Amino acid sequence: MIVDKEFLRTAREAFSPFSPYSGTEHVAPLLYSLVRLTRPRVVVECGSGYTTLFLLAALAENTADMREEAELLREKTVALGDLNKLNFTSEDAAFIEWYGKGVKACGADPAYYLNMRAQRLYSFEEREADHEYTRRMRKAVEALNLSDWLTYLNGAGPSPEALPPEAFPIDFAWNDAHQYKEFFEAFWPALNPKGGIMVFHNTVARKYSWDAIQWMKAKRALANDLEVMTLPEIHKLDQNSCTILRRTTKYQPQCLTRSPEEIVNNAVRFMQKIG
């Protein structure tokens, strides 16, 4: 696990999360957990700092897990023999046995491993590349061996136009800077319509931030494709919350999109792809 005592020491020496202008001592681990849970391929950040290191750590650990799980999935699927001769249903003993095997690949969905792609954080930082803050960030990233997952965009405000074509759709967007309405308008169309997540920091301590969230809800009220949850840190005066938005324009729950037959077909395709 990358987030250990040495990681925390390096991160806190570079960027104190307890500063009244930061306040991310709890939000950073939350972002880490959200990225570990939802496995976004593309993450966009507005305003680099302490949280950047946690986002990168999550992407690095996701990458390692994906590789290990794909191999475990391959091993347990090979053991089934000729998949084209199998006719699985959810009650089939062979299906149940296959589903439960594989240690970390227990219950793994072959469709996910058919489309594994490199994960990346695009971090927008308004400070120039030669600024002391920017140099400190790069030094911390290098010390933690996380450079492979970072594209650091210095000297400009956040804009989808600054991202390469392979960055779309954006799966996870985090804003810890300013101009929440402008960020929402610019990046919402680029956010994955099948459940992309957008998180804003410090949304209950300042009225303009809270009003921005209400404005976002009103903007998407007619489409009804925005889920919202605000998490306050009730023991703090400022830098004391985050609001999580989720885009559901084209989202469908897995129970409506997966069948045992489709799973087997994807397993066949998975074996053919890696074979």
ChimeraX attribute file (.defattr): number of C-alpha atoms within 10 A of each C-alpha:
attribute: neighborCount
match mode: 1-to-1
recipient: residues
	/A:1	8
	/A:2	16
	/A:3	16
	/A:4	8
	/A:5	9
	/A:6	11
	/A:7	18
	/A:8	15
	/A:9	10
	/A:10	16
	/A:11	24
	/A:12	15
	/A:13	13
	/A:14	17
	/A:15	20
	/A:16	16
	/A:17	20
	/A:18	13
	/A:19	11
	/A:20	12
	/A:21	10
	/A:22	20
	/A:23	20
	/A:24	26
	/A:25	16
	/A:26	14
	/A:27	22
	/A:28	19
	/A:29	16
	/A:30	16
	/A:31	20
	/A:32	20
	/A:33	15
	/A:34	16
	/A:35	24
	/A:36	18
	/A:37	11
	/A:38	14
	/A:39	19
	/A:40	22
	/A:41	21
	/A:42	24
	/A:43	28
	/A:44	25
	/A:45	25
	/A:46	24
	/A:47	20
	/A:48	25
	/A:49	24
	/A:50	24
	/A:51	26
	/A:52	23
	/A:53	25
	/A:54	24
	/A:55	28
	/A:56	26
	/A:57	24
	/A:58	24
	/A:59	28
	/A:60	21
	/A:61	16
	/A:62	20
	/A:63	19
	/A:64	10
	/A:65	15
	/A:66	18
	/A:67	13
	/A:68	14
	/A:69	19
	/A:70	22
	/A:71	16
	/A:72	19
	/A:73	27
	/A:74	19
	/A:75	15
	/A:76	19
	/A:77	22
	/A:78	14
	/A:79	10
	/A:80	14
	/A:81	10
	/A:82	10
	/A:83	17
	/A:84	10
	/A:85	8
	/A:86	13
	/A:87	12
	/A:88	19
	/A:89	15
	/A:90	12
	/A:91	9
	/A:92	11
	/A:93	11
	/A:94	14
	/A:95	18
	/A:96	14
	/A:97	12
	/A:98	17
	/A:99	18
	/A:100	13
	/A:101	17
	/A:102	19
	/A:103	12
	/A:104	14
	/A:105	22
	/A:106	16
	/A:107	14
	/A:108	20
	/A:109	17
	/A:110	23
	/A:111	17
	/A:112	12
	/A:113	18
	/A:114	17
	/A:115	9
	/A:116	13
	/A:117	11
	/A:118	12
	/A:119	19
	/A:120	20
	/A:121	24
	/A:122	24
	/A:123	22
	/A:124	23
	/A:125	22
	/A:126	18
	/A:127	17
	/A:128	14
	/A:129	15
	/A:130	10
	/A:131	12
	/A:132	11
	/A:133	17
	/A:134	19
	/A:135	13
	/A:136	15
	/A:137	20
	/A:138	17
	/A:139	15
	/A:140	21
	/A:141	22
	/A:142	12
	/A:143	13
	/A:144	18
	/A:145	14
	/A:146	18
	/A:147	17
	/A:148	15
	/A:149	22
	/A:150	20
	/A:151	14
	/A:152	18
	/A:153	21
	/A:154	18
	/A:155	15
	/A:156	12
	/A:157	15
	/A:158	26
	/A:159	13
	/A:160	17
	/A:161	8
	/A:162	13
	/A:163	14
	/A:164	9
	/A:165	9
	/A:166	9
	/A:167	19
	/A:168	15
	/A:169	18
	/A:170	24
	/A:171	25
	/A:172	26
	/A:173	26
	/A:174	23
	/A:175	22
	/A:176	20
	/A:177	19
	/A:178	13
	/A:179	15
	/A:180	21
	/A:181	15
	/A:182	13
	/A:183	21
	/A:184	19
	/A:185	12
	/A:186	15
	/A:187	18
	/A:188	20
	/A:189	13
	/A:190	16
	/A:191	23
	/A:192	23
	/A:193	20
	/A:194	17
	/A:195	22
	/A:196	24
	/A:197	27
	/A:198	25
	/A:199	20
	/A:200	23
	/A:201	24
	/A:202	25
	/A:203	24
	/A:204	23
	/A:205	16
	/A:206	12
	/A:207	10
	/A:208	14
	/A:209	19
	/A:210	16
	/A:211	15
	/A:212	17
	/A:213	23
	/A:214	12
	/A:215	13
	/A:216	18
	/A:217	17
	/A:218	13
	/A:219	13
	/A:220	13
	/A:221	11
	/A:222	9
	/A:223	10
	/A:224	13
	/A:225	18
	/A:226	20
	/A:227	14
	/A:228	16
	/A:229	11
	/A:230	18
	/A:231	15
	/A:232	16
	/A:233	17
	/A:234	10
	/A:235	7
	/A:236	11
	/A:237	11
	/A:238	17
	/A:239	24
	/A:240	23
	/A:241	22
	/A:242	22
	/A:243	18
	/A:244	17
	/A:245	23
	/A:246	23
	/A:247	23
	/A:248	18
	/A:249	15
	/A:250	10
	/A:251	14
	/A:252	11
	/A:253	9
	/A:254	8
	/A:255	7
	/A:256	7
	/A:257	8
	/A:258	12
	/A:259	14
	/A:260	15
	/A:261	14
	/A:262	14
	/A:263	18
	/A:264	22
	/A:265	16
	/A:266	18
	/A:267	23
	/A:268	17
	/A:269	16
	/A:270	21
	/A:271	17
	/A:272	10
	/A:273	9
	/A:274	10
	/A:275	7
